[in-house]
């Protein structure tokens, strides 16, 4: 079984102790520089056709 280096160093225990004392948002593995997602949402009505991956969205040309 693969073990992460932080497990052997006891870092997980230290992180748990800090989070209990200061709050879960204060510290965590891999949180450096991460931001929450955008405040906007894509409008589904603006989505382009998927003609290369969905047969039912192919353009039909009639003469």
Predicted model as a PDB file, atoms N, CA, C, CB and O in Angstrom, pLDDT in the B-factor column:
MODEL        1                                                                  
ATOM      1  N   UNK A   1       0.841  -1.179   0.000  1.00 57.00           N  
ATOM      2  CA  UNK A   1       0.000   0.000   0.000  1.00 57.00           C  
ATOM      3  C   UNK A   1       0.887   1.244   0.000  1.00 57.00           C  
ATOM      4  CB  UNK A   1      -0.957  -0.003   1.219  1.00 57.00           C  
ATOM      5  O   UNK A   1       1.864   1.320   0.745  1.00 57.00           O  
ATOM      6  N   UNK A   2       0.534   2.222  -0.847  1.00 58.00           N  
ATOM      7  CA  UNK A   2       1.303   3.456  -0.950  1.00 58.00           C  
ATOM      8  C   UNK A   2       0.961   4.384   0.203  1.00 58.00           C  
ATOM      9  CB  UNK A   2       1.040   4.152  -2.293  1.00 58.00           C  
ATOM     10  O   UNK A   2      -0.210   4.596   0.519  1.00 58.00           O  
ATOM     11  N   UNK A   3       1.979   4.927   0.820  1.00 63.00           N  
ATOM     12  CA  UNK A   3       1.785   5.898   1.897  1.00 63.00           C  
ATOM     13  C   UNK A   3       2.402   7.225   1.474  1.00 63.00           C  
ATOM     14  CB  UNK A   3       2.414   5.394   3.237  1.00 63.00           C  
ATOM     15  O   UNK A   3       3.513   7.267   0.947  1.00 63.00           O  
ATOM     16  N   UNK A   4       1.674   8.298   1.709  1.00 61.00           N  
ATOM     17  CA  UNK A   4       2.208   9.622   1.424  1.00 61.00           C  
ATOM     18  C   UNK A   4       3.264   9.982   2.463  1.00 61.00           C  
ATOM     19  CB  UNK A   4       1.079  10.678   1.403  1.00 61.00           C  
ATOM     20  O   UNK A   4       3.157   9.579   3.621  1.00 61.00           O  
ATOM     21  N   UNK A   5       4.293  10.744   2.054  1.00 62.00           N  
ATOM     22  CA  UNK A   5       5.339  11.159   3.001  1.00 62.00           C  
ATOM     23  C   UNK A   5       4.802  11.916   4.211  1.00 62.00           C  
ATOM     24  CB  UNK A   5       6.348  12.020   2.294  1.00 62.00           C  
ATOM     25  O   UNK A   5       5.358  11.811   5.304  1.00 62.00           O  
ATOM     26  N   UNK A   6       3.707  12.689   4.022  1.00 56.00           N  
ATOM     27  CA  UNK A   6       3.171  13.447   5.157  1.00 56.00           C  
ATOM     28  C   UNK A   6       2.591  12.537   6.232  1.00 56.00           C  
ATOM     29  CB  UNK A   6       2.102  14.416   4.680  1.00 56.00           C  
ATOM     30  O   UNK A   6       2.497  12.935   7.394  1.00 56.00           O  
ATOM     31  N   UNK A   7       2.199  11.311   5.857  1.00 63.00           N  
ATOM     32  CA  UNK A   7       1.678  10.371   6.845  1.00 63.00           C  
ATOM     33  C   UNK A   7       2.776   9.918   7.795  1.00 63.00           C  
ATOM     34  CB  UNK A   7       1.047   9.163   6.156  1.00 63.00           C  
ATOM     35  O   UNK A   7       2.552   9.804   9.000  1.00 63.00           O  
ATOM     36  N   UNK A   8       3.961   9.659   7.254  1.00 66.00           N  
ATOM     37  CA  UNK A   8       5.076   9.224   8.085  1.00 66.00           C  
ATOM     38  C   UNK A   8       5.579  10.354   8.981  1.00 66.00           C  
ATOM     39  CB  UNK A   8       6.212   8.703   7.211  1.00 66.00           C  
ATOM     40  O   UNK A   8       6.072  10.099  10.080  1.00 66.00           O  
ATOM     41  N   UNK A   9       5.460  11.578   8.527  1.00 69.00           N  
ATOM     42  CA  UNK A   9       5.953  12.718   9.302  1.00 69.00           C  
ATOM     43  C   UNK A   9       4.961  13.165  10.367  1.00 69.00           C  
ATOM     44  CB  UNK A   9       6.264  13.878   8.379  1.00 69.00           C  
ATOM     45  O   UNK A   9       5.301  13.999  11.206  1.00 69.00           O  
ATOM     46  N   UNK A  10       3.741  12.629  10.353  1.00 78.00           N  
ATOM     47  CA  UNK A  10       2.734  13.023  11.343  1.00 78.00           C  
ATOM     48  C   UNK A  10       2.073  14.355  11.044  1.00 78.00           C  
ATOM     49  CB  UNK A  10       3.357  13.085  12.697  1.00 78.00           C  
ATOM     50  O   UNK A  10       1.463  14.960  11.925  1.00 78.00           O  
ATOM     51  N   UNK A  11       2.189  14.816   9.805  1.00 81.00           N  
ATOM     52  CA  UNK A  11       1.634  16.118   9.435  1.00 81.00           C  
ATOM     53  C   UNK A  11       0.104  16.111   9.527  1.00 81.00           C  
ATOM     54  CB  UNK A  11       2.077  16.502   8.012  1.00 81.00           C  
ATOM     55  O   UNK A  11      -0.494  17.121   9.900  1.00 81.00           O  
ATOM     56  N   UNK A  12      -0.528  14.993   9.195  1.00 80.00           N  
ATOM     57  CA  UNK A  12      -1.988  14.925   9.240  1.00 80.00           C  
ATOM     58  C   UNK A  12      -2.498  15.194  10.651  1.00 80.00           C  
ATOM     59  CB  UNK A  12      -2.478  13.554   8.751  1.00 80.00           C  
ATOM     60  O   UNK A  12      -3.510  15.873  10.827  1.00 80.00           O  
ATOM     61  N   UNK A  13      -1.814  14.674  11.644  1.00 85.00           N  
ATOM     62  CA  UNK A  13      -2.210  14.893  13.035  1.00 85.00           C  
ATOM     63  C   UNK A  13      -2.082  16.372  13.402  1.00 85.00           C  
ATOM     64  CB  UNK A  13      -1.351  14.030  13.985  1.00 85.00           C  
ATOM     65  O   UNK A  13      -2.952  16.938  14.064  1.00 85.00           O  
ATOM     66  N   UNK A  14      -0.994  16.980  12.963  1.00 85.00           N  
ATOM     67  CA  UNK A  14      -0.775  18.407  13.245  1.00 85.00           C  
ATOM     68  C   UNK A  14      -1.845  19.256  12.570  1.00 85.00           C  
ATOM     69  CB  UNK A  14       0.628  18.849  12.771  1.00 85.00           C  
ATOM     70  O   UNK A  14      -2.379  20.188  13.173  1.00 85.00           O  
ATOM     71  N   UNK A  15      -2.160  18.929  11.303  1.00 83.00           N  
ATOM     72  CA  UNK A  15      -3.190  19.674  10.573  1.00 83.00           C  
ATOM     73  C   UNK A  15      -4.534  19.538  11.282  1.00 83.00           C  
ATOM     74  CB  UNK A  15      -3.298  19.175   9.110  1.00 83.00           C  
ATOM     75  O   UNK A  15      -5.261  20.522  11.415  1.00 83.00           O  
ATOM     76  N   UNK A  16      -4.870  18.342  11.735  1.00 87.00           N  
ATOM     77  CA  UNK A  16      -6.124  18.136  12.466  1.00 87.00           C  
ATOM     78  C   UNK A  16      -6.181  18.989  13.726  1.00 87.00           C  
ATOM     79  CB  UNK A  16      -6.291  16.660  12.831  1.00 87.00           C  
ATOM     80  O   UNK A  16      -7.214  19.582  14.035  1.00 87.00           O  
ATOM     81  N   UNK A  17      -5.076  19.047  14.447  1.00 89.00           N  
ATOM     82  CA  UNK A  17      -5.032  19.845  15.680  1.00 89.00           C  
ATOM     83  C   UNK A  17      -5.217  21.330  15.378  1.00 89.00           C  
ATOM     84  CB  UNK A  17      -3.700  19.620  16.420  1.00 89.00           C  
ATOM     85  O   UNK A  17      -5.956  22.017  16.082  1.00 89.00           O  
ATOM     86  N   UNK A  18      -4.551  21.829  14.337  1.00 88.00           N  
ATOM     87  CA  UNK A  18      -4.682  23.243  13.965  1.00 88.00           C  
ATOM     88  C   UNK A  18      -6.107  23.543  13.523  1.00 88.00           C  
ATOM     89  CB  UNK A  18      -3.687  23.609  12.843  1.00 88.00           C  
ATOM     90  O   UNK A  18      -6.662  24.579  13.889  1.00 88.00           O  
ATOM     91  N   UNK A  19      -6.712  22.640  12.731  1.00 88.00           N  
ATOM     92  CA  UNK A  19      -8.071  22.859  12.249  1.00 88.00           C  
ATOM     93  C   UNK A  19      -9.080  22.864  13.390  1.00 88.00           C  
ATOM     94  CB  UNK A  19      -8.445  21.793  11.235  1.00 88.00           C  
ATOM     95  O   UNK A  19     -10.034  23.642  13.366  1.00 88.00           O  
ATOM     96  N   UNK A  20      -8.880  22.004  14.390  1.00 91.00           N  
ATOM     97  CA  UNK A  20      -9.784  21.990  15.545  1.00 91.00           C  
ATOM     98  C   UNK A  20      -9.687  23.290  16.328  1.00 91.00           C  
ATOM     99  CB  UNK A  20      -9.468  20.801  16.463  1.00 91.00           C  
ATOM    100  O   UNK A  20     -10.689  23.785  16.844  1.00 91.00           O  
ATOM    101  N   UNK A  21      -8.489  23.842  16.418  1.00 92.00           N  
ATOM    102  CA  UNK A  21      -8.269  25.047  17.202  1.00 92.00           C  
ATOM    103  C   UNK A  21      -8.657  26.316  16.444  1.00 92.00           C  
ATOM    104  CB  UNK A  21      -6.824  25.126  17.622  1.00 92.00           C  
ATOM    105  O   UNK A  21      -9.253  27.223  17.026  1.00 92.00           O  
ATOM    106  N   UNK A  22      -8.326  26.392  15.152  1.00 91.00           N  
ATOM    107  CA  UNK A  22      -8.503  27.642  14.404  1.00 91.00           C  
ATOM    108  C   UNK A  22      -9.601  27.593  13.349  1.00 91.00           C  
ATOM    109  CB  UNK A  22      -7.221  28.009  13.744  1.00 91.00           C  
ATOM    110  O   UNK A  22      -9.973  28.638  12.817  1.00 91.00           O  
ATOM    111  N   UNK A  23     -10.128  26.427  13.032  1.00 88.00           N  
ATOM    112  CA  UNK A  23     -11.166  26.310  12.006  1.00 88.00           C  
ATOM    113  C   UNK A  23     -10.673  25.536  10.789  1.00 88.00           C  
ATOM    114  CB  UNK A  23     -11.643  27.693  11.580  1.00 88.00           C  
ATOM    115  O   UNK A  23      -9.482  25.544  10.479  1.00 88.00           O  
ATOM    116  N   UNK A  24     -11.589  24.875  10.110  1.00 84.00           N  
ATOM    117  CA  UNK A  24     -11.226  24.001   8.988  1.00 84.00           C  
ATOM    118  C   UNK A  24     -10.710  24.761   7.773  1.00 84.00           C  
ATOM    119  CB  UNK A  24     -12.413  23.174   8.584  1.00 84.00           C  
ATOM    120  O   UNK A  24      -9.956  24.201   6.977  1.00 84.00           O  
ATOM    121  N   UNK A  25     -11.100  26.027   7.611  1.00 81.00           N  
ATOM    122  CA  UNK A  25     -10.693  26.790   6.439  1.00 81.00           C  
ATOM    123  C   UNK A  25      -9.280  27.355   6.548  1.00 81.00           C  
ATOM    124  CB  UNK A  25     -11.661  27.910   6.208  1.00 81.00           C  
ATOM    125  O   UNK A  25      -8.737  27.851   5.561  1.00 81.00           O  
ATOM    126  N   UNK A  26      -8.687  27.286   7.716  1.00 82.00           N  
ATOM    127  CA  UNK A  26      -7.391  27.917   7.959  1.00 82.00           C  
ATOM    128  C   UNK A  26      -6.239  27.164   7.308  1.00 82.00           C  
ATOM    129  CB  UNK A  26      -7.145  28.028   9.441  1.00 82.00           C  
ATOM    130  O   UNK A  26      -5.323  27.786   6.770  1.00 82.00           O  
ATOM    131  N   UNK A  27      -6.270  25.850   7.349  1.00 78.00           N  
ATOM    132  CA  UNK A  27      -5.125  25.066   6.913  1.00 78.00           C  
ATOM    133  C   UNK A  27      -5.586  23.743   6.311  1.00 78.00           C  
ATOM    134  CB  UNK A  27      -4.165  24.817   8.084  1.00 78.00           C  
ATOM    135  O   UNK A  27      -6.554  23.142   6.779  1.00 78.00           O  
ATOM    136  N   UNK A  28      -4.890  23.296   5.274  1.00 70.00           N  
ATOM    137  CA  UNK A  28      -5.198  22.011   4.670  1.00 70.00           C  
ATOM    138  C   UNK A  28      -4.144  21.650   3.642  1.00 70.00           C  
ATOM    139  CB  UNK A  28      -6.586  22.033   4.028  1.00 70.00           C  
ATOM    140  O   UNK A  28      -3.444  22.531   3.142  1.00 70.00           O  
ATOM    141  N   UNK A  29      -4.018  20.396   3.324  1.00 68.00           N  
ATOM    142  CA  UNK A  29      -3.062  19.960   2.316  1.00 68.00           C  
ATOM    143  C   UNK A  29      -3.556  20.358   0.937  1.00 68.00           C  
ATOM    144  CB  UNK A  29      -2.835  18.439   2.393  1.00 68.00           C  
ATOM    145  O   UNK A  29      -4.713  20.113   0.595  1.00 68.00           O  
ATOM    146  N   UNK A  30      -2.692  20.966   0.148  1.00 69.00           N  
ATOM    147  CA  UNK A  30      -3.045  21.322  -1.223  1.00 69.00           C  
ATOM    148  C   UNK A  30      -3.906  22.551  -1.358  1.00 69.00           C  
ATOM    149  CB  UNK A  30      -3.735  20.199  -1.853  1.00 69.00           C  
ATOM    150  O   UNK A  30      -4.464  22.778  -2.432  1.00 69.00           O  
ATOM    151  N   UNK A  31      -4.041  23.340  -0.343  1.00 56.00           N  
ATOM    152  CA  UNK A  31      -4.893  24.520  -0.413  1.00 56.00           C  
ATOM    153  C   UNK A  31      -4.143  25.750  -0.906  1.00 56.00           C  
ATOM    154  CB  UNK A  31      -5.493  24.800   0.939  1.00 56.00           C  
ATOM    155  O   UNK A  31      -4.778  26.754  -1.229  1.00 56.00           O  
ATOM    156  N   UNK A  32      -2.830  25.708  -0.974  1.00 61.00           N  
ATOM    157  CA  UNK A  32      -2.033  26.890  -1.322  1.00 61.00           C  
ATOM    158  C   UNK A  32      -2.413  27.486  -2.663  1.00 61.00           C  
ATOM    159  CB  UNK A  32      -0.572  26.540  -1.333  1.00 61.00           C  
ATOM    160  O   UNK A  32      -2.317  26.805  -3.684  1.00 61.00           O  
ATOM    161  N   UNK A  33      -2.836  28.722  -2.687  1.00 64.00           N  
ATOM    162  CA  UNK A  33      -3.143  29.442  -3.912  1.00 64.00           C  
ATOM    163  C   UNK A  33      -4.464  29.092  -4.554  1.00 64.00           C  
ATOM    164  CB  UNK A  33      -2.084  29.213  -4.877  1.00 64.00           C  
ATOM    165  O   UNK A  33      -4.779  29.630  -5.616  1.00 64.00           O  
ATOM    166  N   UNK A  34      -5.255  28.210  -3.958  1.00 67.00           N  
ATOM    167  CA  UNK A  34      -6.525  27.821  -4.569  1.00 67.00           C  
ATOM    168  C   UNK A  34      -7.603  28.831  -4.209  1.00 67.00           C  
ATOM    169  CB  UNK A  34      -6.941  26.404  -4.120  1.00 67.00           C  
ATOM    170  O   UNK A  34      -7.667  29.331  -3.086  1.00 67.00           O  
ATOM    171  N   UNK A  35      -8.433  29.110  -5.178  1.00 72.00           N  
ATOM    172  CA  UNK A  35      -9.534  30.045  -4.977  1.00 72.00           C  
ATOM    173  C   UNK A  35     -10.855  29.332  -5.246  1.00 72.00           C  
ATOM    174  CB  UNK A  35      -9.383  31.288  -5.894  1.00 72.00           C  
ATOM    175  O   UNK A  35     -10.879  28.311  -5.934  1.00 72.00           O  
ATOM    176  N   UNK A  36     -11.935  29.854  -4.717  1.00 75.00           N  
ATOM    177  CA  UNK A  36     -13.234  29.253  -5.048  1.00 75.00           C  
ATOM    178  C   UNK A  36     -13.562  29.475  -6.515  1.00 75.00           C  
ATOM    179  CB  UNK A  36     -14.352  29.838  -4.160  1.00 75.00           C  
ATOM    180  O   UNK A  36     -12.939  30.311  -7.170  1.00 75.00           O  
ATOM    181  N   UNK A  37     -14.520  28.745  -7.030  1.00 76.00           N  
ATOM    182  CA  UNK A  37     -14.915  28.869  -8.429  1.00 76.00           C  
ATOM    183  C   UNK A  37     -15.515  30.232  -8.735  1.00 76.00           C  
ATOM    184  CB  UNK A  37     -15.905  27.784  -8.789  1.00 76.00           C  
ATOM    185  O   UNK A  37     -15.709  31.046  -7.833  1.00 76.00           O  
ATOM    186  N   UNK A  38     -15.807  30.479 -10.002  1.00 80.00           N  
ATOM    187  CA  UNK A  38     -16.357  31.784 -10.391  1.00 80.00           C  
ATOM    188  C   UNK A  38     -17.750  32.001  -9.794  1.00 80.00           C  
ATOM    189  CB  UNK A  38     -16.419  31.901 -11.925  1.00 80.00           C  
ATOM    190  O   UNK A  38     -18.465  31.043  -9.497  1.00 80.00           O  
ATOM    191  N   UNK A  39     -18.121  33.260  -9.624  1.00 86.00           N  
ATOM    192  CA  UNK A  39     -19.431  33.591  -9.065  1.00 86.00           C  
ATOM    193  C   UNK A  39     -20.532  33.537 -10.136  1.00 86.00           C  
ATOM    194  CB  UNK A  39     -19.392  34.984  -8.421  1.00 86.00           C  
ATOM    195  O   UNK A  39     -21.719  33.601  -9.815  1.00 86.00           O  
ATOM    196  N   UNK A  40     -20.128  33.419 -11.412  1.00 87.00           N  
ATOM    197  CA  UNK A  40     -21.095  33.378 -12.500  1.00 87.00           C  
ATOM    198  C   UNK A  40     -21.337  31.922 -12.924  1.00 87.00           C  
ATOM    199  CB  UNK A  40     -20.601  34.227 -13.703  1.00 87.00           C  
ATOM    200  O   UNK A  40     -20.546  31.032 -12.615  1.00 87.00           O  
ATOM    201  N   UNK A  41     -22.428  31.708 -13.625  1.00 88.00           N  
ATOM    202  CA  UNK A  41     -22.729  30.388 -14.176  1.00 88.00           C  
ATOM    203  C   UNK A  41     -22.997  30.514 -15.663  1.00 88.00           C  
ATOM    204  CB  UNK A  41     -23.939  29.745 -13.455  1.00 88.00           C  
ATOM    205  O   UNK A  41     -23.564  31.504 -16.127  1.00 88.00           O  
ATOM    206  N   UNK A  42     -22.577  29.487 -16.410  1.00 85.00           N  
ATOM    207  CA  UNK A  42     -22.800  29.482 -17.845  1.00 85.00           C  
ATOM    208  C   UNK A  42     -24.300  29.385 -18.142  1.00 85.00           C  
ATOM    209  CB  UNK A  42     -22.035  28.314 -18.509  1.00 85.00           C  
ATOM    210  O   UNK A  42     -25.030  28.668 -17.457  1.00 85.00           O  
ATOM    211  N   UNK A  43     -24.750  30.111 -19.165  1.00 89.00           N  
ATOM    212  CA  UNK A  43     -26.136  30.015 -19.603  1.00 89.00           C  
ATOM    213  C   UNK A  43     -26.245  28.855 -20.590  1.00 89.00           C  
ATOM    214  CB  UNK A  43     -26.624  31.357 -20.247  1.00 89.00           C  
ATOM    215  O   UNK A  43     -25.623  28.887 -21.652  1.00 89.00           O  
ATOM    216  N   UNK A  44     -27.012  27.858 -20.258  1.00 85.00           N  
ATOM    217  CA  UNK A  44     -27.147  26.675 -21.107  1.00 85.00           C  
ATOM    218  C   UNK A  44     -27.683  27.033 -22.493  1.00 85.00           C  
ATOM    219  CB  UNK A  44     -28.067  25.653 -20.442  1.00 85.00           C  
ATOM    220  O   UNK A  44     -27.403  26.328 -23.462  1.00 85.00           O  
ATOM    221  N   UNK A  45     -28.442  28.111 -22.598  1.00 87.00           N  
ATOM    222  CA  UNK A  45     -28.992  28.512 -23.896  1.00 87.00           C  
ATOM    223  C   UNK A  45     -27.902  29.012 -24.846  1.00 87.00           C  
ATOM    224  CB  UNK A  45     -30.049  29.597 -23.704  1.00 87.00           C  
ATOM    225  O   UNK A  45     -28.125  29.076 -26.055  1.00 87.00           O  
ATOM    226  N   UNK A  46     -26.738  29.365 -24.322  1.00 86.00           N  
ATOM    227  CA  UNK A  46     -25.630  29.857 -25.136  1.00 86.00           C  
ATOM    228  C   UNK A  46     -24.674  28.737 -25.560  1.00 86.00           C  
ATOM    229  CB  UNK A  46     -24.865  30.921 -24.373  1.00 86.00           C  
ATOM    230  O   UNK A  46     -23.693  29.003 -26.254  1.00 86.00           O  
ATOM    231  N   UNK A  47     -24.938  27.510 -25.162  1.00 83.00           N  
ATOM    232  CA  UNK A  47     -24.082  26.377 -25.467  1.00 83.00           C  
ATOM    233  C   UNK A  47     -24.093  26.079 -26.968  1.00 83.00           C  
ATOM    234  CB  UNK A  47     -24.528  25.143 -24.673  1.00 83.00           C  
ATOM    235  O   UNK A  47     -25.158  26.032 -27.584  1.00 83.00           O  
ATOM    236  N   UNK A  48     -22.917  25.880 -27.553  1.00 82.00           N  
ATOM    237  CA  UNK A  48     -22.842  25.595 -28.983  1.00 82.00           C  
ATOM    238  C   UNK A  48     -23.211  24.140 -29.266  1.00 82.00           C  
ATOM    239  CB  UNK A  48     -21.435  25.900 -29.519  1.00 82.00           C  
ATOM    240  O   UNK A  48     -23.200  23.297 -28.369  1.00 82.00           O  
ATOM    241  N   UNK A  49     -23.537  23.863 -30.524  1.00 79.00           N  
ATOM    242  CA  UNK A  49     -23.902  22.506 -30.937  1.00 79.00           C  
ATOM    243  C   UNK A  49     -22.720  21.555 -30.787  1.00 79.00           C  
ATOM    244  CB  UNK A  49     -24.403  22.502 -32.389  1.00 79.00           C  
ATOM    245  O   UNK A  49     -21.564  21.968 -30.881  1.00 79.00           O  
ATOM    246  N   UNK A  50     -23.019  20.277 -30.555  1.00 83.00           N  
ATOM    247  CA  UNK A  50     -21.978  19.258 -30.369  1.00 83.00           C  
ATOM    248  C   UNK A  50     -21.991  18.292 -31.550  1.00 83.00           C  
ATOM    249  CB  UNK A  50     -22.186  18.487 -29.031  1.00 83.00           C  
ATOM    250  O   UNK A  50     -22.037  17.076 -31.359  1.00 83.00           O  
ATOM    251  N   UNK A  51     -21.950  18.829 -32.769  1.00 77.00           N  
ATOM    252  CA  UNK A  51     -22.104  18.026 -33.976  1.00 77.00           C  
ATOM    253  C   UNK A  51     -20.985  17.005 -34.170  1.00 77.00           C  
ATOM    254  CB  UNK A  51     -22.169  18.926 -35.172  1.00 77.00           C  
ATOM    255  O   UNK A  51     -21.178  16.023 -34.886  1.00 77.00           O  
ATOM    256  N   UNK A  52     -19.840  17.207 -33.560  1.00 80.00           N  
ATOM    257  CA  UNK A  52     -18.747  16.245 -33.740  1.00 80.00           C  
ATOM    258  C   UNK A  52     -18.862  15.058 -32.797  1.00 80.00           C  
ATOM    259  CB  UNK A  52     -17.410  16.930 -33.532  1.00 80.00           C  
ATOM    260  O   UNK A  52     -18.172  14.055 -32.984  1.00 80.00           O  
ATOM    261  N   UNK A  53     -19.717  15.151 -31.790  1.00 85.00           N  
ATOM    262  CA  UNK A  53     -19.836  14.054 -30.823  1.00 85.00           C  
ATOM    263  C   UNK A  53     -21.253  13.537 -30.644  1.00 85.00           C  
ATOM    264  CB  UNK A  53     -19.316  14.497 -29.500  1.00 85.00           C  
ATOM    265  O   UNK A  53     -21.445  12.490 -30.026  1.00 85.00           O  
ATOM    266  N   UNK A  54     -22.257  14.243 -31.171  1.00 86.00           N  
ATOM    267  CA  UNK A  54     -23.645  13.804 -31.027  1.00 86.00           C  
ATOM    268  C   UNK A  54     -24.325  13.792 -32.402  1.00 86.00           C  
ATOM    269  CB  UNK A  54     -24.419  14.732 -30.038  1.00 86.00           C  
ATOM    270  O   UNK A  54     -24.506  14.843 -33.017  1.00 86.00           O  
ATOM    271  N   UNK A  55     -24.698  12.606 -32.877  1.00 87.00           N  
ATOM    272  CA  UNK A  55     -25.296  12.449 -34.199  1.00 87.00           C  
ATOM    273  C   UNK A  55     -26.590  13.245 -34.326  1.00 87.00           C  
ATOM    274  CB  UNK A  55     -25.561  10.977 -34.484  1.00 87.00           C  
ATOM    275  O   UNK A  55     -26.896  13.760 -35.402  1.00 87.00           O  
ATOM    276  N   UNK A  56     -27.345  13.349 -33.247  1.00 84.00           N  
ATOM    277  CA  UNK A  56     -28.639  14.034 -33.337  1.00 84.00           C  
ATOM    278  C   UNK A  56     -28.483  15.556 -33.481  1.00 84.00           C  
ATOM    279  CB  UNK A  56     -29.482  13.716 -32.100  1.00 84.00           C  
ATOM    280  O   UNK A  56     -29.476  16.252 -33.693  1.00 84.00           O  
ATOM    281  N   UNK A  57     -27.268  16.076 -33.371  1.00 83.00           N  
ATOM    282  CA  UNK A  57     -27.039  17.508 -33.526  1.00 83.00           C  
ATOM    283  C   UNK A  57     -26.309  17.854 -34.832  1.00 83.00           C  
ATOM    284  CB  UNK A  57     -26.245  18.025 -32.344  1.00 83.00           C  
ATOM    285  O   UNK A  57     -25.867  18.989 -35.013  1.00 83.00           O  
ATOM    286  N   UNK A  58     -26.181  16.874 -35.744  1.00 84.00           N  
ATOM    287  CA  UNK A  58     -25.562  17.140 -37.041  1.00 84.00           C  
ATOM    288  C   UNK A  58     -26.441  18.084 -37.856  1.00 84.00           C  
ATOM    289  CB  UNK A  58     -25.323  15.822 -37.814  1.00 84.00           C  
ATOM    290  O   UNK A  58     -27.669  18.027 -37.788  1.00 84.00           O  
ATOM    291  N   UNK A  59     -25.801  18.938 -38.613  1.00 82.00           N  
ATOM    292  CA  UNK A  59     -26.533  19.858 -39.494  1.00 82.00           C  
ATOM    293  C   UNK A  59     -26.972  19.089 -40.723  1.00 82.00           C  
ATOM    294  CB  UNK A  59     -25.658  21.095 -39.894  1.00 82.00           C  
ATOM    295  O   UNK A  59     -26.186  18.336 -41.297  1.00 82.00           O  
ATOM    296  N   UNK A  60     -28.206  19.266 -41.129  1.00 85.00           N  
ATOM    297  CA  UNK A  60     -28.757  18.590 -42.312  1.00 85.00           C  
ATOM    298  C   UNK A  60     -28.889  19.616 -43.427  1.00 85.00           C  
ATOM    299  CB  UNK A  60     -30.145  17.919 -41.999  1.00 85.00           C  
ATOM    300  O   UNK A  60     -29.542  20.647 -43.269  1.00 85.00           O  
ATOM    301  N   UNK A  61     -28.250  19.313 -44.570  1.00 89.00           N  
ATOM    302  CA  UNK A  61     -28.319  20.207 -45.737  1.00 89.00           C  
ATOM    303  C   UNK A  61     -29.317  19.613 -46.719  1.00 89.00           C  
ATOM    304  CB  UNK A  61     -26.902  20.397 -46.412  1.00 89.00           C  
ATOM    305  O   UNK A  61     -29.233  18.432 -47.055  1.00 89.00           O  
ATOM    306  N   UNK A  62     -30.260  20.428 -47.180  1.00 91.00           N  
ATOM    307  CA  UNK A  62     -31.252  19.960 -48.151  1.00 91.00           C  
ATOM    308  C   UNK A  62     -31.166  20.849 -49.397  1.00 91.00           C  
ATOM    309  CB  UNK A  62     -32.704  19.982 -47.539  1.00 91.00           C  
ATOM    310  O   UNK A  62     -31.009  22.067 -49.307  1.00 91.00           O  
ATOM    311  N   UNK A  63     -31.273  20.210 -50.538  1.00 82.00           N  
ATOM    312  CA  UNK A  63     -31.173  20.959 -51.794  1.00 82.00           C  
ATOM    313  C   UNK A  63     -32.529  21.377 -52.288  1.00 82.00           C  
ATOM    314  CB  UNK A  63     -30.473  20.137 -52.856  1.00 82.00           C  
ATOM    315  O   UNK A  63     -32.634  22.018 -53.334  1.00 82.00           O  
TER     316      UNK A  63                                                      
ENDMDL                                                                          
END                                                                             
